[in-house]
Each structure stands twice: as structure tokens, then as C-alpha cells.
Amino acid sequence: MNERDSEAVSGLLLEKGYTQTPSMDGADVILVNTCSVRDHAEQKVFGRLGHFKKLKEENPRLVIGIIGCMAQEHGGNFFKRNPEIDLVCGPGNLNQIPDLIDEIKTARVGTKARASRLAVDKLNDEYGLDNVRYRSDKTKALVTIMTGCDHRCTYCIVPYTRGDERSRRPESILREIKDLDARGFKDVMLLGQNVNSYGKGLEEKIDFAGLLEKIQEAAPGIPRLRFITSHPKDAHTRLFQAMRDLPMVCEHLHLPVQSGSDLVLRRMKREHTADWYLKQVEEYRRAAPEGTLTTDLIVGFPGETDKDFLGTMSLVEKAQFDSAFIFQYSPRPGTPAMKLRDDIPREEKARRHQALLSLQRSVGLKKNQSMIGKTVEVLFESRTRKDGARFVGRTRGYKRVVGGAGRDVTGKLLSVRITGVADETLLGEIVP
């Protein structure tokens, strides 16, 4: 969602006459869109602020802004900690950015006094980015259908930086997607902290599967429709049936499980058990036998024993994920998990992290090797960095494919025969 927010803010500024620069050194405005989900992401932002301070010293008229979830979380404390910052703007206020920048510049005229702006008062409002038509890619497009989350997982800061769930009106979504269809986009990703719970609070009675059906009817020219992210509790039969029956919906499900231990899941307040999750996986695979499955996993959550961790290893072996994002637990201020003692030593977290990564790499490699000899549809996205005659694309299951071509195939949907595997990448030959 941060990627779409960044794109939309860029669109707002381009509409105001700004142009994008290839380097920060020549910029008049620098905006850093931030994420608070992991401590590592926050530390990267704080680590870069020293460079921004130097740029500000070289160009006092430079406007530096921190936007997104860290802005919502830390608010005006940014000004105290880093006086070079001029703007702090949360996710619900992003549509105000052009005006806020104008205010900062106007207040500076004729004076050296500092002019800063704080905008974090519209948590999860309908903040007006939905109608920004600017897209940074000509083939793929991101569409936000809802924001916020009503689940209260103890480790997660999203409800406190993005607010409660709020679904976008279906007519607004359909209008945007029809426009993308008319402009020739081939791959649309629906975004939300929990897309499966779409529909809450709307006057029209509609669920996420119903929205998928409306999109299929309204914009049949779009060959690929994706979505992310899904909460297991809200992934249900109607969703799996829609993935089976609607031609445009891709056979890829990202379903974060986080742990394979029921005790840890309870401490996380994840609202599902390991066995229940595996049953959902079975149902999904019955509906989409060729579908791919990816997930998120956390190791080292407070109180996680060796037995708990082995439960996670067992679940990964049973679920046979195509790939997984695996993280070491890091406490997030303001979350309920901060009240739990972070009792797993850093070295043990690292050991479990590496063990789980190794297992998942083995599982993923075997699944990729099983595709050798098959012919799949690939949407090519770009040339490879090292070889201009080779192109990178994705299958409907979102597997990365690299193949050679004697012509530019960027943006093309082509049949590719898989000939080999390089770790998580499939290697293939374009079928004439």
C-alpha cells in the first residue's frame, strides 16, 4: 500500500507542475514514505536522516517531509529529534501534501524562521488519493479497495497507524478499474490490510468475492486481477470459488499464518489454529490445484519455545508454500506485545530464522523444479539488468520468470516453456 500511496502523492505533485528528479541532490522537495511494521524499516529511515540534514545545510530552501505510518506513529516528535524536517504527514492526510508544501514555502518568504507543518489528524479518512490517475508503470496498476484493520494481532502496529477497517465504495473502485482497462493495463493488484473483509460499513451489501465478480463483469479486458493481503480468518469458500470461476482472478493466494504453534498464535491473537489454517489451505488447493500459496512467518515471538518453533517448521512442511516472508520478532512500541517480555535471545532468533529460511528454500526449490517442462503464461515486465536480450516476467501464480527474446517483449503476455530453475527464479524459453 505504501507503493500506491507514493505513486499517488507523486501524481498529485506532478499535477501541480512539479517534475521528478533522478537524484536527491538536485531536489527542491524530498518526501520519505515510511513503514512502521518492522523495527528494521524504521531504523533505515532514521539512518538516512543524517544525509538529509547535510542536504538541508547545502540548500536551506529544501523541503524535507516524512510521510506515512512513521509520521502517524511519531508525529511532532520528528521535529524535536530532527529539526531539518519540515513536514510530517500521516496516511490519512496525504492528499493535503501539495498545499502543505505551498504553505511551508510561503511562510519562509522574507524570513529565515522555520516553517513546519504537522498533519496526522485524519486517521483512515477517505483521503482523496483514489482518483489520482498517474501510474508509474504502463502494464501493472495498484488499486486500494480498503484501508485499516479490525483485527488486533498483538505484534501489529497497523491498526494504530492506519486505523479501523474502511472499505472504499464499489462504484469508485469500478470507475478506477474501468479506466485502467481502457488504458490497456494488463495486471491489476487490489490492495488492503485485509482485503477478505471488504464490504464492512458500506450501504451496499457486498463482500470481497462479490467485488471480484463485479470487476470481472465491468472490466473483462484486464487479463489479470490479483489481491493482497488476506487474513486466514476471513479467507472462505466464496473467495476460493471466485478464484476458481473468474477468468481474470489469478491463482495466487498470500495467506499469512505467522506461526505453526497454537500457543503462540493465541498470544498473537491470530484467531486461527494451525490445523484450521491447513484445512483452509486444502480447500484452496481443491479449488485451484495449480494455484500458488505464499505466507508470512515470525520467529522468536515472546514465549516461543523450541517445541513451538518445531510446530512452525512442521506447518511449513505440510503447507508446502511456494515462498514466504520470514521475520525475526521485533517489539513495536504501542502494540499489546510490548507488555510481553521479549525473552528469546537475539542469537536464538537468528538461529531459528536461518533454519526456517533453509527449510522454505528447500520446499520452494522443489516446487519450482516440478515446473520444468511445463508451459506457462508469463507477463513480461522489464529487461534484466545484466542482459538486454533477456526479460523478467511473472506467471499467473506470481512466480518470477527470466527468458530470452530477440525483440522487446515488455508488457507482452506470452507462453513460456520452463527449462530450468535458479533458486526462486524460473528459467524459460518463449514458445514461438
C-alpha positions as CSV (number, residue, x, y, z in Angstrom):
1,M,0.0,0.0,0.0
2,N,2.9,2.3,0.6
3,E,3.9,1.9,-3.0
4,R,0.5,3.0,-4.2
5,D,0.5,5.9,-1.7
6,S,3.9,7.1,-3.0
7,E,2.7,6.8,-6.6
8,A,-0.5,8.8,-5.8
9,V,1.4,11.5,-4.0
10,S,3.8,11.8,-6.9
11,G,0.7,12.2,-9.2
12,L,-0.7,15.0,-7.1
13,L,2.6,16.9,-7.2
14,L,3.0,16.3,-11.0
15,E,-0.4,17.8,-11.5
16,K,0.8,20.9,-9.6
17,G,3.7,21.3,-12.0
18,Y,6.5,19.5,-10.1
19,T,8.9,17.2,-12.0
20,Q,10.7,14.2,-10.7
21,T,14.5,14.4,-10.3
22,P,16.9,11.4,-10.8
23,S,18.9,12.4,-7.7
24,M,18.0,13.9,-4.2
25,D,21.0,16.2,-4.6
26,G,19.1,18.4,-7.1
27,A,15.6,18.2,-5.5
28,D,13.6,21.1,-4.0
29,V,11.3,18.6,-2.2
30,I,12.2,15.3,-0.6
31,L,9.4,13.1,0.8
32,V,10.2,9.8,2.6
33,N,7.2,7.4,2.7
34,T,7.7,5.2,5.7
35,C,6.6,1.9,7.2
36,S,6.3,1.0,10.9
37,V,5.6,-2.7,10.7
38,R,9.2,-3.7,11.4
39,D,11.8,-2.0,13.5
40,H,14.4,-2.6,10.8
41,A,12.3,-0.4,8.4
42,E,12.2,2.4,10.9
43,Q,15.9,2.2,11.7
44,K,16.7,2.6,8.0
45,V,14.7,5.8,7.9
46,F,16.5,7.2,11.0
47,G,19.8,6.2,9.5
48,R,19.2,8.2,6.3
49,L,18.2,11.4,8.1
50,G,21.8,12.4,8.6
51,H,22.2,12.7,4.8
52,F,19.1,14.8,4.6
53,K,20.5,17.1,7.2
54,K,23.6,17.7,5.1
55,L,21.4,18.4,2.0
56,K,19.4,20.9,4.1
57,E,22.6,22.7,5.1
58,E,23.6,23.0,1.4
59,N,20.1,24.1,0.4
60,P,18.2,25.8,3.2
61,R,15.1,26.2,0.9
62,L,14.8,22.4,0.6
63,V,11.6,20.9,1.9
64,I,12.0,17.6,3.7
65,G,9.0,15.6,4.6
66,I,8.3,12.3,6.5
67,I,5.0,10.7,5.4
68,G,3.2,7.5,6.0
69,C,3.0,5.3,9.0
70,M,6.1,6.5,10.9
71,A,4.7,10.0,10.6
72,Q,1.4,8.9,12.2
73,E,3.3,7.0,14.9
74,H,5.9,9.6,15.9
75,G,4.0,12.8,14.9
76,G,5.6,16.0,16.1
77,N,8.5,14.2,17.8
78,F,10.2,14.2,14.4
79,F,10.6,17.9,14.6
80,K,12.2,17.7,18.1
81,R,14.6,14.9,17.1
82,N,15.4,16.1,13.5
83,P,14.9,19.8,13.1
84,E,15.8,19.6,9.4
85,I,12.4,18.0,8.8
86,D,9.7,20.5,7.6
87,L,6.7,18.2,7.1
88,V,5.2,15.2,9.0
89,C,2.1,13.8,7.3
90,G,0.2,10.6,8.1
91,P,-1.5,8.2,5.7
92,G,-4.9,9.9,6.1
93,N,-3.7,13.3,5.2
94,L,-1.6,12.5,2.1
95,N,-4.0,14.4,-0.3
96,Q,-3.0,17.6,1.6
97,I,0.7,17.4,0.7
98,P,0.8,19.9,-2.2
99,D,-1.0,22.5,-0.2
100,L,1.2,21.8,2.9
101,I,4.3,22.3,0.8
102,D,3.0,25.5,-0.6
103,E,2.3,26.7,3.0
104,I,5.8,25.9,4.1
105,K,7.3,27.7,1.1
106,T,5.1,30.8,1.6
107,A,5.8,31.0,5.3
108,R,9.5,31.1,4.5
109,V,9.4,34.1,2.2
110,G,11.3,37.0,3.6
111,T,12.3,35.3,6.7
112,K,14.8,32.6,7.9
113,A,12.3,31.4,10.5
114,R,11.4,27.7,10.4
115,A,8.1,26.8,8.9
116,S,6.9,23.3,9.6
117,R,3.6,21.5,9.2
118,L,2.1,18.5,11.0
119,A,-0.8,16.7,9.5
120,V,-1.8,13.5,11.3
121,D,-5.4,14.2,12.3
122,K,-7.3,12.2,9.6
123,L,-6.6,8.6,10.5
124,N,-8.2,6.4,7.9
125,D,-10.4,9.1,6.4
126,E,-11.3,8.9,2.7
127,Y,-8.2,10.9,1.9
128,G,-8.7,11.6,-1.8
129,L,-6.0,9.6,-3.4
130,D,-8.4,7.2,-5.1
131,N,-8.9,9.4,-8.2
132,V,-5.2,10.1,-8.9
133,R,-4.7,8.6,-12.4
134,Y,-0.9,8.8,-12.5
135,R,0.8,5.4,-12.8
136,S,4.5,4.8,-12.7
137,D,4.1,1.6,-14.7
138,K,2.4,1.1,-18.1
139,T,1.4,-2.6,-17.6
140,K,0.7,-3.1,-13.9
141,A,-1.5,-1.0,-11.6
142,L,-2.3,-0.9,-7.9
143,V,-5.8,-0.2,-6.6
144,T,-6.6,0.4,-3.0
145,I,-10.0,-1.1,-2.1
146,M,-9.9,-0.7,1.7
147,T,-7.6,0.6,4.5
148,G,-7.1,-0.2,8.2
149,C,-7.7,-3.4,10.1
150,D,-10.2,-4.5,12.7
151,H,-8.1,-7.4,13.9
152,R,-5.8,-6.7,16.9
153,C,-2.9,-9.0,16.5
154,T,-0.7,-8.2,19.5
155,Y,2.5,-7.6,17.5
156,C,1.0,-5.4,14.8
157,I,1.0,-1.6,14.7
158,V,-1.1,-1.3,11.6
159,P,-4.5,-0.6,13.5
160,Y,-2.7,2.3,15.3
161,T,-1.2,3.9,12.2
162,R,-3.9,3.1,9.6
163,G,-7.0,2.9,11.8
164,D,-10.0,0.6,11.7
165,E,-11.2,-1.1,8.5
166,R,-12.8,1.2,6.0
167,S,-14.0,-0.1,2.6
168,R,-14.0,2.1,-0.5
169,R,-17.3,2.3,-2.3
170,P,-17.6,-0.3,-5.1
171,E,-18.7,2.3,-7.7
172,S,-15.5,4.2,-7.0
173,I,-13.4,1.1,-7.4
174,L,-15.1,0.1,-10.6
175,R,-14.7,3.5,-12.1
176,E,-11.0,3.4,-11.5
177,I,-10.6,-0.2,-12.9
178,K,-12.7,0.6,-16.0
179,D,-10.3,3.5,-16.6
180,L,-7.3,1.1,-16.3
181,D,-9.0,-1.3,-18.7
182,A,-9.5,1.5,-21.2
183,R,-5.8,2.4,-20.9
184,G,-4.6,-1.1,-21.6
185,F,-3.3,-2.2,-18.2
186,K,-2.8,-6.0,-18.0
187,D,-2.2,-6.7,-14.3
188,V,-4.2,-5.0,-11.5
189,M,-3.5,-5.6,-7.8
190,L,-6.2,-4.9,-5.3
191,L,-4.8,-3.6,-2.0
192,G,-5.9,-3.6,1.6
193,Q,-4.6,-4.6,5.0
194,N,-7.2,-7.3,4.9
195,V,-9.0,-7.5,1.6
196,N,-11.1,-10.5,2.6
197,S,-13.1,-8.4,5.0
198,Y,-14.1,-5.9,2.3
199,G,-17.6,-4.6,2.5
200,K,-17.9,-3.6,6.2
201,G,-19.7,-0.4,6.7
202,L,-20.9,0.0,3.2
203,E,-24.6,0.8,2.3
204,E,-24.5,-1.8,-0.4
205,K,-24.4,-5.4,0.9
206,I,-21.3,-6.8,-0.8
207,D,-18.3,-9.0,0.2
208,F,-14.9,-9.4,-1.4
209,A,-15.9,-12.2,-3.6
210,G,-18.9,-10.1,-4.8
211,L,-16.5,-7.2,-5.6
212,L,-14.3,-9.6,-7.7
213,E,-17.4,-10.7,-9.6
214,K,-18.3,-7.0,-10.3
215,I,-14.8,-6.3,-11.5
216,Q,-14.9,-9.3,-13.9
217,E,-18.1,-8.0,-15.4
218,A,-17.1,-4.4,-15.6
219,A,-13.6,-4.7,-17.0
220,P,-13.2,-8.1,-18.8
221,G,-10.4,-6.7,-20.9
222,I,-7.9,-6.9,-18.0
223,P,-6.4,-10.3,-18.2
224,R,-5.0,-10.5,-14.6
225,L,-6.5,-9.4,-11.3
226,R,-4.6,-10.0,-8.0
227,F,-5.1,-9.1,-4.4
228,I,-3.2,-8.7,-1.2
229,T,-3.3,-9.2,1.8
230,S,-5.7,-11.9,3.2
231,H,-6.3,-12.8,6.8
232,P,-6.9,-16.5,7.3
233,K,-10.0,-15.9,9.4
234,D,-11.7,-14.2,6.5
235,A,-10.5,-16.4,3.7
236,H,-13.5,-18.5,3.0
237,T,-15.2,-20.8,0.4
238,R,-16.7,-18.0,-1.6
239,L,-13.3,-16.5,-2.1
240,F,-11.8,-19.8,-3.3
241,Q,-14.8,-20.3,-5.6
242,A,-14.3,-16.9,-7.1
243,M,-10.6,-17.6,-7.7
244,R,-11.7,-20.8,-9.5
245,D,-14.6,-19.4,-11.5
246,L,-13.5,-15.9,-12.5
247,P,-11.1,-16.0,-15.5
248,M,-9.3,-12.7,-14.6
249,V,-8.5,-13.6,-11.0
250,C,-5.0,-15.1,-10.7
251,E,-4.3,-18.3,-8.9
252,H,-2.1,-16.9,-6.2
253,L,-3.1,-16.6,-2.5
254,H,-1.0,-14.8,0.1
255,L,-2.2,-16.0,3.4
256,P,-0.1,-15.0,6.4
257,V,0.0,-17.7,9.1
258,Q,2.8,-16.2,11.3
259,S,3.3,-19.4,13.4
260,G,2.6,-23.1,13.5
261,S,2.1,-23.2,17.3
262,D,-1.4,-22.8,18.6
263,L,0.0,-21.4,21.9
264,V,2.0,-18.7,20.0
265,L,-1.0,-17.9,17.8
266,R,-3.1,-17.3,20.9
267,R,-0.6,-14.9,22.3
268,M,-0.5,-13.2,18.9
269,K,-4.4,-13.1,18.9
270,R,-4.4,-14.5,15.4
271,E,-7.9,-16.1,15.7
272,H,-6.9,-19.3,14.0
273,T,-5.2,-22.6,14.8
274,A,-2.5,-24.4,12.8
275,D,-4.9,-27.2,11.9
276,W,-7.7,-24.9,10.9
277,Y,-5.2,-23.0,8.7
278,L,-4.1,-26.2,7.0
279,K,-7.7,-27.1,6.3
280,Q,-8.2,-23.8,4.6
281,V,-5.1,-24.5,2.5
282,E,-6.6,-27.8,1.5
283,E,-9.8,-26.2,0.4
284,Y,-7.9,-23.5,-1.6
285,R,-5.9,-26.2,-3.4
286,R,-9.0,-28.2,-4.2
287,A,-10.5,-25.1,-5.8
288,A,-7.2,-24.1,-7.5
289,P,-5.0,-27.2,-8.0
290,E,-2.4,-25.2,-9.9
291,G,-2.5,-22.2,-7.6
292,T,0.4,-20.9,-5.6
293,L,0.5,-20.1,-1.9
294,T,2.7,-17.7,-0.1
295,T,2.8,-16.6,3.6
296,D,4.4,-14.5,6.3
297,L,6.1,-16.1,9.3
298,I,7.5,-14.6,12.6
299,V,10.1,-16.4,14.7
300,G,11.1,-15.6,18.2
301,F,7.8,-14.2,19.4
302,P,7.8,-13.8,23.2
303,G,7.4,-17.2,24.9
304,E,8.1,-19.2,21.8
305,T,9.7,-22.5,22.9
306,D,11.7,-25.0,20.9
307,K,8.5,-27.1,20.6
308,D,6.6,-24.1,19.3
309,F,9.2,-23.4,16.7
310,L,9.2,-27.0,15.6
311,G,5.5,-26.6,15.2
312,T,6.2,-23.8,12.7
313,M,8.7,-26.0,10.9
314,S,6.1,-28.8,10.7
315,L,3.4,-26.5,9.3
316,V,5.8,-25.2,6.6
317,E,6.5,-28.8,5.5
318,K,2.8,-29.6,5.4
319,A,1.6,-26.4,3.7
320,Q,4.3,-26.5,1.0
321,F,4.4,-22.8,0.5
322,D,5.8,-21.5,-2.8
323,S,7.6,-18.8,-0.9
324,A,7.4,-17.0,2.4
325,F,8.5,-13.7,4.1
326,I,10.2,-14.8,7.3
327,F,10.9,-12.2,10.0
328,Q,12.5,-12.2,13.4
329,Y,10.2,-10.7,16.0
330,S,10.9,-7.1,17.0
331,P,8.9,-5.2,19.6
332,R,6.8,-2.3,18.3
333,P,6.0,0.5,20.7
334,G,2.3,0.9,21.2
335,T,1.4,-2.7,20.5
336,P,0.0,-5.1,23.1
337,A,3.0,-7.4,22.6
338,M,5.2,-4.7,24.2
339,K,3.7,-5.9,27.6
340,L,5.2,-9.3,26.9
341,R,8.8,-10.0,27.9
342,D,11.0,-10.3,24.8
343,D,12.6,-13.4,26.2
344,I,14.1,-15.0,23.1
345,P,17.9,-14.2,22.8
346,R,18.9,-12.5,19.6
347,E,21.2,-15.3,18.7
348,E,18.4,-17.9,19.1
349,K,16.1,-15.7,17.0
350,A,18.8,-15.7,14.3
351,R,19.3,-19.5,14.5
352,R,15.5,-20.1,14.1
353,H,15.3,-17.6,11.3
354,Q,18.1,-19.3,9.3
355,A,16.6,-22.8,10.0
356,L,13.2,-21.7,8.7
357,L,14.7,-19.9,5.7
358,S,16.6,-23.0,4.8
359,L,13.6,-25.3,5.1
360,Q,11.4,-22.9,3.0
361,R,14.1,-22.6,0.3
362,S,14.2,-26.3,0.0
363,V,10.4,-26.6,-0.2
364,G,10.2,-23.7,-2.7
365,L,13.0,-25.1,-4.9
366,K,11.3,-28.5,-5.2
367,K,8.0,-26.8,-6.2
368,N,9.9,-24.8,-8.8
369,Q,11.7,-27.8,-10.2
370,S,8.4,-29.6,-10.6
371,M,7.5,-26.9,-13.2
372,I,10.4,-27.8,-15.5
373,G,8.9,-28.9,-18.9
374,K,5.6,-27.1,-18.3
375,T,4.4,-24.2,-20.5
376,V,3.0,-21.2,-18.6
377,E,1.7,-17.8,-19.4
378,V,4.1,-15.0,-18.5
379,L,3.5,-11.3,-18.4
380,F,7.0,-9.7,-19.1
381,E,7.7,-6.6,-17.1
382,S,11.2,-5.5,-17.9
383,R,14.7,-6.3,-19.3
384,T,17.2,-7.9,-16.9
385,R,19.8,-5.5,-15.6
386,K,22.8,-7.5,-16.9
387,D,21.5,-8.7,-20.3
388,G,19.3,-6.5,-22.5
389,A,18.2,-9.6,-24.5
390,R,16.7,-11.3,-21.5
391,F,13.4,-10.3,-19.9
392,V,11.8,-10.7,-16.5
393,G,8.2,-11.5,-16.0
394,R,5.6,-13.2,-13.7
395,T,3.3,-16.2,-14.1
396,R,-0.3,-16.0,-13.0
397,G,0.9,-17.6,-9.8
398,Y,3.4,-14.7,-9.4
399,K,6.5,-16.8,-9.9
400,R,9.4,-14.9,-11.3
401,V,10.5,-16.0,-14.8
402,V,13.5,-15.0,-16.9
403,G,13.6,-15.7,-20.6
404,G,15.5,-14.6,-23.7
405,A,13.9,-12.8,-26.7
406,G,15.1,-11.3,-29.9
407,R,12.7,-8.4,-29.6
408,D,11.3,-6.2,-26.9
409,V,8.6,-8.2,-25.1
410,T,8.0,-5.8,-22.2
411,G,4.2,-5.7,-21.5
412,K,3.5,-8.8,-23.5
413,L,1.6,-11.9,-22.4
414,L,3.5,-14.9,-23.9
415,S,3.7,-18.6,-23.5
416,V,6.9,-19.8,-22.0
417,R,8.3,-23.3,-21.6
418,I,10.2,-23.7,-18.3
419,T,13.6,-25.2,-18.9
420,G,15.4,-24.7,-15.5
421,V,15.4,-23.1,-12.1
422,A,17.8,-20.7,-10.4
423,D,16.7,-20.7,-6.7
424,E,13.4,-18.7,-6.7
425,T,13.5,-17.8,-10.4
426,L,12.2,-20.0,-13.2
427,L,14.2,-20.0,-16.5
428,G,12.3,-20.4,-19.7
429,E,12.1,-20.2,-23.5
430,I,9.4,-18.2,-25.2
431,V,7.2,-20.5,-27.3
432,P,7.1,-19.3,-30.9
